[in-house]
């Protein structure tokens, strides 16, 4: 939580356009380090650690966990800013970004999402969506079963291999494996929050912010269907399929993904500046 407080303070005093980038489950704010170097100087990227990740503590367990609990610290950062904020999110971070956008719709300049995972939208996606949701529930149930045995390493392996492909765990560096083993008890909360989120689908339809929606060419069916459903509901400004990428595209294809995000930020920023100039013209003429 301390890094969230520090971020809020720095964003409140920085004149650049703020960008809050939210990482996927099991990662940390370091995921977006390359993005922070890729954006032009007029943007400032802040990448907080979500609950149970990086330097942020695990959920204290004093009450049931909801997506709004994850979003709360990000909302506080936005409330500390004097200007509208650009949101970026990948996977779980994308689901959190959507929740944040709904809670502060008038404070969001744009949203850039790579395969967000608000799995609850699959409940309204017909038979294919129900099958996909059943697949995700089965994955979550298996991971929670293994967590309950205390074998966190096996649970982390199950999580990684589902999203990255069989034997992906073996290819990770030991320090990355260690971070995931430390995080994996939070996986149960992430799945629960995304599947049981009670935000009605109509709330996403009412979002009126410039949105970029990205997905990988070879991603699992559930996240592809979520992206399709959100595209129909949210009417994003752009939908990009990243060739050759899967769900972990922001890691495996970071240069391409970051370039698409930067292009979106620049297009929105330029459009906003042009609109501000247009509105100022009558006052100048007077």
N, C-alpha and C positions, 0 to 999 in steps of 0.2 A: 504493500500500500504506500510505503514511503516514496517509491519512485513515481507513483501517480501524483502525489502532492508536489513533488519537485517539478514534474512536467507541467502541471497546472500553473505553477508560478512562472516558469519560463515562457510559456505560451502567452500569458497575460501581458508580458512586457515586451514581447518580440513583435516588430512591425510587419514581419513577413506573413504571407498567407499560411495559416496553420493546416497541416495534414496529420490526421491521427490514423496510424496504420496498426491494425489488429491481427495478430498472428494466429496460426492454426493450433489445434489441440496438441499439447506436448512440446511445442516449440517455445520461443520467447520473443521479446521485441527485437532481438538480434536478427531475426528473419528478414527484417526490412532494412538492414544496414546498407545494402547495395542501392535500394530505392532512395535512401537519403542522400546518396552521392549522385544519383542520376537526375534528381529534380533540379530545375534552375534555381538560382539563388533567391528568387522572390518567394520561394516556398520553404517552409520549415517542417520537416517530418519528425513527429513524435511517435514512438513505438513502445507503448507501455507493456509490461509483463502482465498477463491476465492471471487470475487467481490460480495458485498452485504451480505457477510457471516462473522460470528465471529466479528473480529475487523476491517475488511476491509469495506470501505465505499461502498455505492451503486454507480451504474453507473451514471455519471454526466449528461448523456442525451444530449451531445453536437452534437452527430451524431448517425447514426444507429449502433446498436451493432452487432458484428459478433463473431464467435468462436475464430478467430484470436486475438480479443481484450482480451479475457480471457486468451489465451495462452501467450500473450506478456510478462507478468511479469514472468512467469515460464521460458520462453526462456532467459530472462535477468539473471535469477539465473544460468541457465546452462552455459551461456556465461562467467559467473564469476568463473566457476569451471575449474580446471586444468585437470580433468579426466572425463571420460565418466560417465553419470548419469543413474541410474536405475529409471524407472518411474512406479508408481503404481496408478491405478485409479479405482473408482467405479462410475457407472452410468454416470452422467454428467461429473464427474471428469475423467472417462475413455474416454469420447469423447474429452475432452480437452487434455488428455495425447496423444491421437492419433494425434491430430493437432500439438502438440509440437514435437512429433517424426518425423512428416513429415517436419517440419520446420528446425529441427536439426538432420537429420538422422545419421550423422557421430559422434554425441556426445552422443548417447543413447546406454547404455550397455545392457539393457533389458527392456521389458515392461510386466507388470502384470496387467491384467484387469479383474474386476468382472462386468459383464453385462454392458459394455460400451453402450452409447446411441446415437451414430451418426445416428439419425433416417433417414437422407437423403439416406443412403444405401438401405433403403426399396424401394426406387423408382426403383431400379434395381433388385428387388427380385421377379418379376412376380406377378400374381394375389394375391397370399397370402400376399406378401409384401405390395401391394397396399391397401389391406383391413386392414392390421396392421397399416399402416401409417394413414389411415382414422381414425382408432380408436384413435391414438395418437393426431391427429389434433382435434378430437372432445373433447378429454379431455382438451387439451390446450385452445380451444375456450371457453369451459365452465368456466375454471378457469379465463381466461381473462375477460369474461363477468361479473363474480362476483367481480373481482378486480375493474372493472370500476364502480361498485356500491359503492365502498368504504368499503365493508364488508370483510376486509382482513382475519378475523377469519374464515368465511365460505369458502373463497378461499383456505386457508391453510388446512382446513378440507377435502375439495374435493381432494386436491393434495395428502395428506397423505393416505386417504382411498383408492385411486386408487392403489397406490403402495404397500400398506400394508394390504388391505382387509377392508371390511365394518366394521365401528365402531372402527377402529384402533386409530383414533384421540382421542377417549375417554380414551384410555389406556395410553396416554402420560402424563408425569409430567407437571405441570403448567409452569415451567420455559422453558421446551422444546417447549410447545405450544407458549409461548410468543416469543421465538426466531424465530419460523416459521412464526408467524404473522408479525414480523418485516421484515423477508426475502421475503415473498410471492410476492411482486410486481416484484421481479427479476425473478420469475418463467416464466413470459411472455417472457422475454429476453432469458432465457435458452432454452425454447421450440423453439423459433424462430431461434436461432443460430444453434441448432441441426438439425432442419428440413430443413432449407434453406441453410445450408453449401454447398458451391459450389466446394469443393475439389472433383475432379473426383475419382471414385472408383479405377481407375488404380493406383493412388498415393499410396493407401494402399497396393496394390499388390507389389509395388516396395520397400516396407519396408523390410530391411534385418537385422532385429534385433531379438534376441531370445524372443519369445512371449509366455506368459501364458494367456490362455483365460478361465475364469471361468463363470459358470452360475448356478443358483439355479434350483432345481428339479421342483419347483412349481411356476415359475415366469410367468408373463403375456406374452402372445403370441408375442407382438411386440419385446420385448427384447430378447426372444428366437430366433426369426427370424434374428434379427441383429447379434446375436452371431454366428448363423449358416452361415450367409453371410460372416462375417469377417473370420470365420474359413476356408471357401473355398478360400478366396482371399489372406489372410495373411499367411496361412500355419503355424500356431503356433507350437512351440515345444511341447506344452502340452495343452490339453483341459480337464478341470475338471468340472464335474457336482457335486455340493455339495448336498448330500442327505438331504432331508427334508427342504432345504432352499428355500426361494423365493428371490425377488429382493433385499431385505434388508439383505441378508446373511452376509455382513461384520459386521452387528450389532448383528443379532440373532444367528449367527454361527461364531463369530469372532475367536474363538480358532482354528477351522478347517481352515477357510479361511486364517488366518495369517500363519498357519503352511505350507499350500500349497505355499503361497508367499515366505516364508523363504526358503523352499526347492528349489524353482526356482532360487532365488537369489544365493544360495550356489552353485547350479549346474552351473550357468552361470559364477560365480566368479571363481570356480575351473577350468572350461574349459578355461577361459581366462588366468589364471595363467599358465596352462599347455602349452597353445599356445605360451605365452611369453617366457617360458623356452625353448621350442623347437626352436623358432627363435633365441634365444641367444646362442644356442649350437655351431653353426659354428664359431661364433666370439670368443667364449671361447677356442675352439680347435685351432684356429689360434694363 
